[in-house]
Amino acid sequence: MRLFTWVIDTPAVQGPVNAVSPGAVRNAEFMRALGATLHRPAVIPAPAFGLRLMYGEMASVILGSQHVVPEAALQAGFQFSWPELTSTLRNLLAR
């Protein structure tokens, strides 16, 4: 079951629910897993100064970091179909 559907169908869940995977990873790890799934080399990182030049203050959204966990969903008993990054990417991209 998908998280959004589960939240709607589960009356015990109240308030905000973070719609994120339980396995947080850094961008470098994400890019390696994405490259491996697509059988392509990982993308060369964009220089921070270039992003700041192009996007100004909005670059902080791209360059910043957030550690977000789906605490409310996990505490209410939601079971993720693909809790690990590699299995998620395979499911989404290997079609």
N, C-alpha and C positions, 0 to 999 in steps of 0.2 A: 504494500500500500504506500502511496506517496504521502509525504509529510503534510502537505497542505490539506489533502482530503482527510487524513487522520485527525488533524487538529479540528477540522470542522465537525467530524463525526464523534469526537471524544469530549463529552461535556465536562469532564474533570479538568481539562486544560483551560486555565484562565490566564488572561494577560498575554503579553508578547511572547512569541516563540522564535528563537533564532533558527532560520532555515539554512543551516550549515551542516557539513559533515562532522562527525565526532572526531575525526583524525586530522587535526590541524597540521599543515605543512608550510614550510617556507617556499618562496617563489622558486628558488633554485631547485629544490626537490620536485616541485610541481613540473617545472620545465623538463627535467630529466625523465620523469615518468611519462610525460606527454610525448617527448621525443621517442622514447622506447616503444610506446604504444603505437605510434604512427610509423615506426621504423625509419625515423629521420633524426638528424643531429639536433640537439637542443639549440634553441635560439640564442644568439649572442645578446647579452644584456644591453639595454639602452642606457646611455650615459645620463646621469641625473641632471647635469647642467643643460642638456638638450631638452629634456622633458620640462624643466623649469622655464626654459626659453620659449618653448611652444605653448605650454599650458599655464604659465604664471603660477598663481596661488593654488590652482586646482591640481598642480603636480603633486602636492602633498598627499592627495587622495591616492595617487598611483604609487608614490614612493613610501608612504607611511605604512605602518604595520598595525594590525589588530589581531588579538587572540580571542576569537569568538567560539564559544562552545554551545551546543544545543541542550543546555542543562534542563530546561523545562520539559522538552520532549523526552529526554532520557529518563528523567525522574518519573514521568507519567507512563513510562513503559513502551515508548516507540522503539521498534526494531528496524534498524537500517538494513536495506537489502544489500547494499555494497558499502560497508563502513570503511574500507580501505581505498586509498586513492587509485592504485593500480587496477583493482577490479572495477571501480567506477568508470575509469577512462576506457577500459576495454568494453564495458557494457555500452557506453555512450558512442564510442568512435569505431569500434571494430564491427562494422555492419557491411 
